[in-house]
């Protein structure tokens, strides 16, 4: 293996320096450049030593004298701001490949990330279930336009009817928005296999499923004064949530 975790590297197309933070497979690594993590092929990066060596001169040239009337004020064009596109909240999967004894690349793990590409920050409760039974739970928060690493999942466990379930709420409550919002993704083995094959054909690193586009508004409630029927159930306001159907998105992939 040419690279190891912790190696300092340089991205060839941008000349930026970074660090290897994970090994994905024999051809790809996960790198971090200026705080941003993304996968890269090994032929897209190199060690920075040659660049640093060629930039240093053994005998630096004597600086040429400049006079005041020769100096010109340099105009530096303003750097354009990177445009952020708000296109929803996504569940992302990064397959980790390993070469078997026959020379084939097989998936051993899936790195699962929650990606927030909206203007809002959320609290969330995440649960991974197999055959309807909880396997992993996590409570955390995700900020605006950020990537949150959840955990790794063994690929062989993806045959056990996995359900990736979330409950979201706003980090800063808004009286006009829903109190909470549920979203989930249920993966089927054949559909997952097809997505990974498409990934390999296109040379891409991840595949994603959208959880929702926009956080929903608070449901409109009509107030109708009606007499209470004898024997009818009356709930207190603090318990009303458990008797109301939540806003929900379910992605069931066949």
Steps between C-alpha positions, in 0.01 A plus 500: 500500500653831388322716758424457868267685737670820612710548183531857376397530135445755226197508266646511150227698323476776765853491650345500850654307786299265721512179700388139453239420768374161378572226245190416292644231272805420288432798272332761722565682826305750710690828533451823691593836348446821698247326724300346211488119468451330162608180320773507235667253267867435578608623157341838582734563795872481574746558781588869538875452543591540131294819476665645810847405375452660159364819658820546705812634333846414625627850425216751516535778246586844628183707504486764231487855625182691431449871522188672625395625156527146360262346750149438376205426716386145436133445452381175650164395361251406772464127549147393408302347783419133462131466426322262734201320354226406746363168374386320815624253760661178374616162627835415339681166467872462426590137415839376622649251253749220550664281236434127549723206403354501147590865441141624524405811696240410763321728746578431866345804672279800438591833658173680577475881505215745555534797262314824571474730199243741641503837677376343826681310776337194656497278805456140393446155646639225276424129523622208288272197514539144370182292462320771699735479800721799599872439441651849534365829640647850496376841614688802365465822301602598147575859400412675174679377187704238682583129487449288815668157521262248661684164507620201295272209411626154402389430145391145581243645744323674212314173431311539831232748382681815623293806589674836546255709703523865606301742711591865437418817692624855456809604695336843532125441550262684267134534595406476131688173444409143597611385845677202347532314171560131430684359198635154423669294229445126462753324273441175312801277410443497122450875482815556708703268276382688188599836650850378582546360149394838354744668737790286374408555135487879540812516718313682776569471873158531667128451444227690684129501579304816573325510839312825436518826303376749757410476866117507509282776646287443806179315405197728478244420767135595467343595831142380523302536820309179563343363814692222670324168453462294811766229506726672242876495565653834598878548474706764675703736280831356621394154377339610173811430287477124541143505364574707186651350185842665438623652176687213339701396195562131427733390218431130442732372226401177326 
